[in-house]
Amino acid sequence: MNSIKDLNDKIWYRLLKVLYALALLIVLGGTVLICWSDASYVPFNPALLPGVTPANVGFVPDPSLGPAPAAVPSPPANFPFRFLSEAVPAILIELFLFEASRRLFYYIVLGSWRPKKHAGGAK
């Protein structure tokens, strides 16, 4: 084998491409979900619900943390910036690692970091 065209004739290579694409989608999707949930996190205080007292729910505030807030905090005002500042670097690193693993595979199988698409060398 000396080109990607030769690899495309192999069933195991086509299956590997499908697994690679699925792994990439799962990893990127997981990263977006994790960054989204982290950036939109608002602490929950059950003592602030109407009709609920700390004794009703077994919630005893730690006095060393100070007084409880007067109202449930709203989502952070900087949510879009915080989400992007966490998600974009993580996604870029993941894309770099996936591309590096693809290039390493081609180097191991075909002996080149950027293999030819056709055996003749023409595109």
ABEGO torsion letter per residue (X at the ends): XABAAAAAABAAAAAAAAAAAAAAAAAAAAAAAAAAAAAABBBBBAAABBGBBAAAAGBBBBAAAEBBBABBBBBBAAAAAAAAAAAAAAAAAAAAAAAAAAAAAAAAAAGBABBBABAAGBX
